[in-house]
C-alpha cells in the first residue's frame, strides 16, 4: 500500500491548474486572433515572421488591452 504525501497532492493539483491555465490562455489567444481585422492580422503575421521566437502575442499591447477590456465586460 502506498501513501500519497501532501507534497505529491499539491504537485498534482499545481499541474492540473497549470494545464487549465494553459488551455484558457490558448482559448483566449485564439479568440483574440479570430476577432482581428485584416490589417491587424497582417501585422500579426509580419511580427511572427520577422521576430520569430522573440514574438509573444500575450505580451503585445493589443492583446493586453483586448484582455483588459474583455475582463471589464465580465460581470
Steps between C-alpha positions, in 0.01 A plus 500: 500500500646835404431824674460829321671788667364852521786610277403250229137613519602866474721424200213318329262790569758752375545301180123485445471875561786568260331294230170681553675839489686400186178385332328825599789706362482305173126562475544871570778544245293314241203723572719811477645394164156413362364846580789684330421704191700443182763767577556367851529144369759609241698684768481192721633277221783743424595519868510119526710470183747778579537447874472123503529352846551848649138585426252428776138585424406493869750780567379719213328829579198411287445169676541654845250777420255250349528275805452794739185606312376142495547470877307826553205362304473189721252565786 
